[in-house]
Amino acid sequence: MPHTHANFHELMGVTGGRGKHLLGAGKAVPLERGDIVLVRSRDSHSHTGAGSEGLEFVNVSFPSSVWHGFLDLTRTDPTGSWEAAPEPVMWRALVGREEQALGLFETLVERFDELPTTYDLLRFWIDLLPLLAQSGVPERGGDDTTRPAWLVSTCAAMRSEANLRGGVPRMLELANVSPAHLSRSMRSHYQTTPVKFVAALRMEHAAALLRTTSAPVAAIAERCGFASQSYFAKVFAETHFVSPREFRRLAQLPGVPGPG
């Protein structure tokens, strides 16, 4: 069934067989071994196999806010063309590099049973993206709309805990633009709103604190900008499908898959 990914992006590596990527409105893009596809959070899609062998693929999902931060930091997609593309971005014909690229997907799958970390995800991106860049222009790209420097620096600065606590009002101070202009710019360049962007960063930071510190849940809620622990717990459970305390318990158990 067609589906989207809320606040998550996804990289798909086709490891075997062949099939089609169903993009809505009756559009179907052929898929074959070696294809790599970037699916954005807004993309509605599904897959279907073809022939007796079907379609084999590996999906790697990650928070959209983390992906955008990585792209901004590394200047990997400086024009913002991947986000602006009307369809999921596909790379084909990684001649001589298919095995290396698909091996990176399979390595991350192997790490899944050992509770992969953010470092595993960063290493995956760092090793994979140069291979995609060497393959030339993606088969399906977008326009060359450049993200404004003020917006990039504002989004990066919001990763600071002090700024994150200040929420959207602090984001407006950093951007030094009107609320309407900030909202239009975020929708145009990041396909989200300031409120959703800050909420995603807060949940990302909360998860990191729960995994890596012994701070009480109430203290983590305050550090992430929540005045109410109960509201923080409600939002966290809606995002991660478990309570903050259960998330921490699972993250500390060896061999239990969890968010990277």
C-alpha positions in Angstrom: 0.0 0.0 0.0 1.2 3.6 -0.7 2.6 5.2 2.4 4.7 8.2 3.6 7.3 8.4 6.4 6.1 11.2 8.6 9.4 12.8 9.9 11.7 10.2 8.4 13.7 9.9 5.2 14.8 6.6 3.7 17.6 5.2 1.5 16.6 2.1 -0.4 19.2 -0.2 -2.0 17.9 -2.8 -4.4 20.0 -6.0 -3.7 18.3 -8.4 -6.0 15.6 -9.2 -8.5 13.6 -6.5 -10.3 10.3 -4.7 -9.8 8.7 -1.3 -9.8 8.6 1.7 -7.5 5.0 2.9 -7.4 4.8 6.7 -6.9 1.1 7.4 -7.2 -1.1 8.7 -10.0 -0.4 5.4 -11.8 3.3 6.1 -12.2 5.7 3.2 -11.9 9.5 3.5 -12.1 11.4 0.3 -12.9 13.8 -1.0 -10.2 16.7 -3.4 -10.7 19.7 -4.6 -8.7 22.1 -1.8 -7.9 19.5 1.0 -7.9 19.6 3.3 -4.9 16.7 5.6 -4.1 16.3 8.5 -1.7 12.7 8.6 -0.4 11.8 11.9 1.4 9.3 12.1 4.2 6.6 13.6 1.9 6.9 11.0 -0.8 4.0 8.6 -1.1 5.2 5.3 -2.5 5.1 1.5 -2.5 6.9 -1.4 -4.3 6.1 -4.4 -6.3 8.2 -7.3 -7.5 8.3 -8.6 -11.1 8.8 -12.2 -12.3 9.5 -15.3 -10.3 12.5 -13.8 -8.4 10.6 -10.8 -7.1 12.3 -7.7 -5.7 14.9 -7.7 -2.9 15.9 -4.5 -1.2 17.2 -3.0 2.0 15.6 0.2 3.5 17.5 2.4 5.9 15.3 5.0 7.6 16.5 8.0 9.7 15.0 11.2 11.1 14.6 13.9 8.5 16.1 16.5 10.8 19.3 14.4 11.2 19.6 14.0 7.4 19.1 17.7 6.8 21.7 18.5 9.4 24.2 16.1 7.8 23.7 17.6 4.4 24.1 21.1 5.6 27.2 20.3 7.6 28.9 18.4 4.7 27.5 20.6 1.9 26.6 17.3 0.2 23.6 18.7 -1.7 24.4 22.5 -1.6 21.7 23.4 -4.2 19.0 21.5 -2.3 18.1 19.7 -5.5 17.4 16.4 -3.8 14.7 17.9 -1.5 13.3 20.0 -4.4 13.0 17.0 -6.8 9.3 16.2 -7.6 9.9 12.5 -7.2 12.2 10.3 -5.0 15.8 10.7 -6.2 17.3 7.6 -7.9 20.9 6.7 -8.8 21.6 4.1 -11.4 24.5 2.7 -13.2 27.1 2.7 -10.4 29.4 0.9 -12.8 32.0 -1.1 -10.9 30.7 0.2 -7.6 27.4 -1.7 -7.2 28.9 -4.3 -4.9 30.6 -1.8 -2.7 27.4 0.4 -2.4 25.1 -2.6 -1.7 27.6 -4.0 0.8 27.2 -0.8 2.9 23.5 -1.5 3.1 24.1 -5.1 4.1 26.7 -4.1 6.7 24.2 -1.8 8.4 21.6 -4.6 8.5 24.2 -6.8 10.2 24.7 -4.1 12.8 20.9 -4.0 13.5 20.9 -6.9 15.8 23.7 -5.2 17.8 21.8 -2.0 18.3 23.3 0.3 15.7 24.3 3.8 16.8 24.3 7.2 15.2 28.0 6.6 14.4 27.0 3.6 12.3 24.5 5.8 10.4 27.0 8.6 9.8 29.6 6.1 8.6 27.0 4.6 6.2 26.3 8.1 4.8 30.0 9.1 4.6 30.9 5.9 2.7 27.8 5.8 0.5 27.4 9.3 -0.7 30.8 9.7 -2.4 29.9 6.6 -4.5 26.6 8.2 -5.6 28.4 11.5 -6.4 30.9 9.6 -8.6 28.0 8.1 -10.6 27.1 11.6 -11.9 23.8 13.4 -11.8 20.9 11.4 -10.3 18.5 10.0 -12.8 15.7 11.9 -11.2 16.7 15.3 -9.7 15.2 18.6 -9.0 15.8 22.3 -9.6 18.8 24.2 -8.4 17.0 26.2 -5.7 19.7 27.1 -3.2 18.9 27.2 0.5 19.4 30.7 1.9 22.5 31.0 4.1 20.5 32.6 6.9 18.1 29.6 6.9 20.9 27.0 6.9 22.7 28.7 9.8 19.5 29.1 11.7 18.6 25.4 11.4 22.1 24.4 12.4 22.1 26.7 15.4 18.8 25.2 16.6 20.6 22.0 17.4 22.2 23.8 20.4 20.3 22.7 23.5 20.0 26.3 24.7 18.4 27.4 21.5 16.2 24.2 21.4 14.8 25.1 24.7 13.7 28.4 23.3 11.7 26.7 20.6 10.2 28.6 17.6 10.5 32.1 19.3 14.3 31.5 19.6 14.4 30.3 16.0 12.7 33.5 14.9 15.3 35.5 16.8 18.1 33.7 15.1 16.6 34.0 11.7 15.7 37.7 12.1 12.8 37.4 9.7 9.0 37.6 10.1 7.1 34.5 11.2 5.4 34.3 7.8 8.7 34.4 5.9 10.3 31.8 8.1 7.3 29.5 7.6 7.3 30.0 3.8 11.1 29.3 3.7 10.9 26.2 5.8 8.1 24.8 3.7 10.0 25.6 0.4 13.4 24.4 1.4 12.8 21.7 4.0 9.2 20.7 3.3 8.2 21.2 7.0 7.1 24.0 9.3 9.1 25.7 12.1 6.9 24.0 14.7 7.4 20.5 13.2 11.2 21.1 12.7 11.7 22.1 16.4 9.5 19.2 17.6 11.6 16.8 15.6 14.8 18.2 16.9 13.5 18.0 20.5 12.5 14.4 20.1 15.9 13.5 18.5 17.7 15.2 21.4 15.5 13.6 24.0 16.2 10.2 22.5 19.9 10.8 22.6 19.8 12.0 26.2 17.8 8.9 27.2 20.3 6.6 25.5 23.5 8.2 26.8 22.7 9.8 30.2 21.1 8.8 33.5 19.3 12.1 33.9 15.8 11.8 35.2 13.0 12.0 32.6 11.7 15.3 34.1 15.2 16.8 33.7 15.4 15.7 30.1 11.9 17.1 29.4 13.1 20.5 30.7 16.3 20.4 28.8 14.4 19.8 25.6 12.1 22.7 26.2 9.0 21.0 27.7 7.4 22.7 30.7 5.3 19.6 31.5 6.8 16.1 32.0 3.4 14.5 31.2 3.1 16.3 27.9 6.7 15.4 27.0 6.0 11.8 27.7 2.8 11.9 25.5 4.7 13.5 22.6 7.6 11.1 23.0 5.4 8.1 23.0 3.6 9.4 19.9 6.9 9.8 18.1 8.8 6.6 19.3 5.8 4.4 20.1 7.1 3.7 23.6 7.4 5.8 26.8 10.6 7.6 27.6 11.4 5.1 30.4 10.7 2.1 28.2 12.8 3.6 25.4 15.7 4.0 27.9 15.3 0.4 29.1 15.3 -1.0 25.6 18.2 1.1 24.5 20.3 -0.2 27.3 19.6 -3.9 26.6 22.2 -5.7 24.5 21.0 -7.0 21.2 17.7 -5.2 21.1 17.2 -3.1 18.0 16.4 0.5 18.5 16.7 3.9 17.0 20.3 4.8 15.9 
